[in-house]
């Protein structure tokens, strides 16, 4: 009798453990496997642009009339802003209570890192610059660069236009629906390599940076992960209770996207699985296809929590006490700049540096964050993915479109899929 292979979740957990062990015991071997992580991420990036475009257009144009689409969009943005406020409250409360930067003595950042942070400070832009950056000059160029925000903007306009022309737009919807289904199949092929990608990513990170990096900034790391856990407890628990969906069932449903995001520190890597799981969990396709891609640009609560915490942390390192008004200013700047660079590599650091430059805080103190960015990125990315999955459930219930029978069927099949 053939033994069944462990499910994807188990494979990823095993890969995480082996990756940490290899990175700790043999840094040279860990460095040698890094190309496997790079290959996995490249494969994911290969499918993200066409997957995003096709699913979002189908979600808008195939979801009914424009009035319905507009209503869903408004509810989605309201929900995003409410959860973002929770992220800010959690981050500012913890960082001001625990004060991780007070009394911490850190070595000066290397000159090269300080210079890199100074260069990133150039990302500080006016409101018009941010608005202009949101609109692509070419959708092909936006897809080639992997600019998620620009792809979302164009897909939204395109999908709205397809919906506006009525029956004449049906062939376009059907074509893109076929593209989306094809990309889901491609995704399944790529996800077979997820455990290898997670193993290589974890091993190379631990091997190159070492576990000792956690010691210097242990307080910041602790505050960050406590904040993320508290945020998830409040938002998942509160939202699940409000919409009548069991929180435990939801967390079990999103565990695979969560682990992929945690292991790779890439929201893009978890997107295909998240789209698939949320639809099977009970959210209708047109809502999943709209809310999840929109969340990748407008609902980065894990990143928001990190940036708010890190900004105050840098001020504390510098011996600067920020008033309530100044921290409220940080919140407004992060809300604006965060959407402006969504999808950019190291977007959180870009936005954080722009914020520090605006506040007049020393960039040199923040340079050391470059060394642990991947470690922090794992937690904030996993939180982003979980929050966006939760948003699809909340909006589906708000629209009266959530399928409880599918949720119960999904729960019933979960033990065999684990």
BELZI-V742527 format. One record per helix or strand. SS is the DSSP state (H for helix, E for strand). FROM is the first residue (numbers start at 1). TO is the last residue. If there is no record, write none. Layout:
BEGIN
ss->[SS | SS]
from->[FROM | FROM]
to->[TO | TO]
END
This chain:
BEGIN
ss->[H | H | H | H | H | H | H | H | H | H | H | H | H | H | H | H | H | H | H | H | H]
from->[8 | 27 | 34 | 66 | 111 | 127 | 139 | 148 | 166 | 194 | 213 | 218 | 247 | 255 | 267 | 285 | 301 | 324 | 347 | 363 | 404]
to->[25 | 32 | 61 | 98 | 123 | 134 | 145 | 164 | 191 | 209 | 216 | 243 | 253 | 264 | 281 | 298 | 317 | 340 | 359 | 398 | 417]
END
